[in-house]
Amino acid sequence: MKIFITGANSGHGFSVAKIFAKSGHSVILGCRNLKKGQWAQKKLIKISGNENIYLSLIDLSSFKSIKNCADDLKNRFEKIDILINNAAIVPFLPSFTDDGLEKQIGVNYLGHFYLTNLLLPLLKKSSKVINISSRIFPLASKRKFSFEDISDYHIIPTYAKSKLCLALFSIEIAHRWKHLGIKSYTVCPGFMATNFQGNWSYMPPPFRYIPRLFMSSPDKGATTTAFLVNKAQPEKLNGKFFAKKRPIKLPSYLSNRDLSKTLWEDSLKLCQKIENNGFKKNRLLLFF
Ligand SMILES: NC(=O)c1ccc[n+]([C@@H]2O[C@H](COP(=O)([O-])OP(=O)(O)OC[C@H]3O[C@@H](n4cnc5c(N)ncnc54)[C@H](OP(=O)(O)O)[C@@H]3O)[C@@H](O)[C@H]2O)c1
């Protein structure tokens, strides 16, 4: 199998890459930083003895970079069996992508939406798209998705909204690409001690480090993702949200496709708008 993982140089992404490197699969590391990516590539080859570990640079905060990465993958590979949309950020203060999007939504969700659509020619029968989300998603406001003012930015609800978007994305892929034989799942890997908490530098040290004592390892968090890659699921579980290797019951507002369809259509329009802008650096100031 060929497995492409975004944010593969650390935490959950690296642990997933390690599992599949050790089992002899081809693993493509999607990393934004060349040095960190090369470090991960070398380390994975060393611990697994598997030479089929590749690197493709991708910065999900830039549509131009996402497009370059998709072109690179299309030039080098004929099929991606597993796409794992894993990279994410949780910045304390509002910030923007190169294309003028609020950064959490831009990196965690819309960048992955754009990437996945660009990679569709490589996603063939039996390919799976796994979106790494979090069970924190119900903290997102359940309002209709619309473009909002920056004053609406709140670190956790906005992070939760980006993770809700990923859950809705899996639901839509399961419906829209079913005829192509492509399946999609959402995964919460659980509370893991990773570099994610490095983003908590604004917190006093006890609040930064004490929670880590109660967190699991990224290797443990990676087991649900690996389970979904390895084990065929019944058709009725296509598009579902998994935690601890089990599908979880979603809130009732996610039981129909109203929200997921609207999100897909709005996301597509926004991607087209950014493409039409020619990827020029721009403060479009567009928000969900
Ligand atoms: N840790 C938890 O407790 C927890 C709980 C639930 C869900 N999750 C989810 O698990 C996934 C992995 O998180 P983690 O805990 O493993 O965190 P992590 O160790 O911080 O890994 C995040 C990865 O994303 C990459 N990344 C950040 N911004 C990027 C960008 N603009 N373009 C490309 N890559 C970018 C990072 O690259 P750099 O190394 O270059 O920064 C890093 O490789 C995330 O989707 C997160 O939401 C985590």
Ligand as a Chemical Component Dictionary entry (heavy atoms), coordinates in Angstrom:
data_LIG
# 
_chem_comp.id                   LIG 
_chem_comp.type                 NON-POLYMER 
_chem_comp.pdbx_formal_charge   0 
_chem_comp.three_letter_code    LIG 
# 
loop_
_chem_comp_atom.comp_id 
_chem_comp_atom.atom_id 
_chem_comp_atom.alt_atom_id 
_chem_comp_atom.type_symbol 
_chem_comp_atom.charge 
_chem_comp_atom.model_Cartn_x 
_chem_comp_atom.model_Cartn_y 
_chem_comp_atom.model_Cartn_z 
_chem_comp_atom.pdbx_ordinal 
LIG N1  N1  N 0  -2.492 15.606 20.876 1  
LIG C1  C1  C 0  -3.756 15.405 21.230 2  
LIG O1  O1  O 0  -4.089 15.293 22.424 3  
LIG C2  C2  C 0  -4.818 15.259 20.161 4  
LIG C3  C3  C 0  -6.137 14.925 20.580 5  
LIG C4  C4  C 0  -7.114 14.739 19.590 6  
LIG C5  C5  C 0  -6.801 14.915 18.257 7  
LIG N2  N2  N 1  -5.527 15.253 17.905 8  
LIG C6  C6  C 0  -5.243 15.418 16.469 9  
LIG O2  O2  O 0  -4.138 14.594 16.101 10 
LIG C7  C7  C 0  -3.505 15.161 14.944 11 
LIG C8  C8  C 0  -1.995 15.167 15.136 12 
LIG O3  O3  O 0  -1.664 16.033 16.219 13 
LIG P1  P1  P 0  -0.444 15.723 17.185 14 
LIG O4  O4  O 0  -1.005 15.679 18.551 15 
LIG O5  O5  O -1 0.345  14.586 16.671 16 
LIG O6  O6  O 0  0.346  17.116 17.069 17 
LIG P2  P2  P 0  1.837  17.486 16.586 18 
LIG O7  O7  O 0  2.824  16.564 17.195 19 
LIG O8  O8  O 0  1.949  18.952 16.861 20 
LIG O9  O9  O 0  1.778  17.220 15.018 21 
LIG C9  C9  C 0  1.164  18.128 14.146 22 
LIG C10 C10 C 0  1.808  17.999 12.790 23 
LIG O10 O10 O 0  1.154  18.926 11.902 24 
LIG C11 C11 C 0  2.155  19.639 11.205 25 
LIG N3  N3  N 0  1.688  20.943 10.740 26 
LIG C12 C12 C 0  1.322  22.022 11.474 27 
LIG N4  N4  N 0  1.016  23.040 10.673 28 
LIG C13 C13 C 0  1.200  22.613 9.399  29 
LIG C14 C14 C 0  1.064  23.212 8.134  30 
LIG N5  N5  N 0  0.724  24.513 7.992  31 
LIG N6  N6  N 0  1.323  22.488 7.040  32 
LIG C15 C15 C 0  1.713  21.196 7.148  33 
LIG N7  N7  N 0  1.870  20.568 8.311  34 
LIG C16 C16 C 0  1.618  21.274 9.437  35 
LIG C17 C17 C 0  3.294  19.779 12.207 36 
LIG O11 O11 O 0  4.494  20.137 11.533 37 
LIG P3  P3  P 0  5.697  20.889 12.307 38 
LIG O12 O12 O 0  6.416  19.829 13.092 39 
LIG O13 O13 O 0  6.509  21.452 11.204 40 
LIG O14 O14 O 0  5.068  21.913 13.192 41 
LIG C18 C18 C 0  3.298  18.366 12.784 42 
LIG O15 O15 O 0  3.984  17.498 11.937 43 
LIG C19 C19 C 0  -4.104 16.564 14.777 44 
LIG O16 O16 O 0  -5.081 16.504 13.737 45 
LIG C20 C20 C 0  -4.790 16.843 16.091 46 
LIG O17 O17 O 0  -5.892 17.720 15.950 47 
LIG C21 C21 C 0  -4.516 15.426 18.822 48 
# 
loop_
_chem_comp_bond.comp_id 
_chem_comp_bond.atom_id_1 
_chem_comp_bond.atom_id_2 
_chem_comp_bond.value_order 
_chem_comp_bond.pdbx_ordinal 
LIG N1  C1  SING 1  
LIG C1  O1  DOUB 2  
LIG C1  C2  SING 3  
LIG C2  C3  SING 4  
LIG C2  C21 DOUB 5  
LIG C3  C4  DOUB 6  
LIG C4  C5  SING 7  
LIG C5  N2  DOUB 8  
LIG N2  C6  SING 9  
LIG N2  C21 SING 10 
LIG C6  O2  SING 11 
LIG C6  C20 SING 12 
LIG O2  C7  SING 13 
LIG C7  C8  SING 14 
LIG C7  C19 SING 15 
LIG C8  O3  SING 16 
LIG O3  P1  SING 17 
LIG P1  O4  DOUB 18 
LIG P1  O5  SING 19 
LIG P1  O6  SING 20 
LIG O6  P2  SING 21 
LIG P2  O7  DOUB 22 
LIG P2  O8  SING 23 
LIG P2  O9  SING 24 
LIG O9  C9  SING 25 
LIG C9  C10 SING 26 
LIG C10 O10 SING 27 
LIG C10 C18 SING 28 
LIG O10 C11 SING 29 
LIG C11 N3  SING 30 
LIG C11 C17 SING 31 
LIG N3  C12 SING 32 
LIG N3  C16 SING 33 
LIG C12 N4  DOUB 34 
LIG N4  C13 SING 35 
LIG C13 C14 SING 36 
LIG C13 C16 DOUB 37 
LIG C14 N5  SING 38 
LIG C14 N6  DOUB 39 
LIG N6  C15 SING 40 
LIG C15 N7  DOUB 41 
LIG N7  C16 SING 42 
LIG C17 O11 SING 43 
LIG C17 C18 SING 44 
LIG O11 P3  SING 45 
LIG P3  O12 DOUB 46 
LIG P3  O13 SING 47 
LIG P3  O14 SING 48 
LIG C18 O15 SING 49 
LIG C19 O16 SING 50 
LIG C19 C20 SING 51 
LIG C20 O17 SING 52 
# 
